[in-house]
């Protein structure tokens, strides 16, 4: 019978990790790879699995998830973030699909995301399919610093039931992630040779708001839809501004 490993990467996730691990306590193997938490993340994780590892040489989400993947020993792997939960219905579906004969080597899973206490139904967040379940010998993560994705060898199927994603618990977390992810995104674009300017930052930021709030119907998500559109715009704006300053710094140092 096929078995499943579930991998989770963490850093200072004590507010989320217990809920995540409780939702996957049924797995044949749980692997937590921590990148240097200073809170109780690792101690909480040890309540659920002995396979808690530490790798503090952070080089981005893609590389870190490949490191976690290397510890997996089962036939199938589910990659989960610390702020995500597997519902009972999704567990049943996963347990069923990994034991059935089929031609798929991976599956995309719908994800329902919570923003500051509200599950978002529009704004480009729904439907939100993420490829997370795969045969261990048929996939690996790309090396993106942020917004990593799986490289799949074979066919990809689609599951019905959702991952619950508690993306942002409050505005403090929104501001923190906007800052961290815009920095990582700027560095990734810099390494890829992309150029930026003040005007480009303004244009891309404005377009991010228009796309989220109007084209993707964020206005139907009410107050949180507007706040989300603004934070999306800020993230994009700061990513291109930081890229601009990276370019200027490199030119000055040359």
Secondary structure by P-SEA (a helix, b strand, c coil): cbbbbbbbbbccccccaaaaaaaaccccbbbbbbcccccaaaaaaaaccccbbbbcccccaaaaaaaaaaaccccbbbbbcccccccaaaaaaaaaaaaccccccbbbbbbbbbccccccccccccccccccccccccccccccccccccccccbbbbbcbbbbbcccccaaaaaaaaaaaaaaaaaaaaaacccccaaaaaaaaaaaaaaaccccccccccaaaaaaaaaaaaaaaaaaaaaaaaaaaaaaac
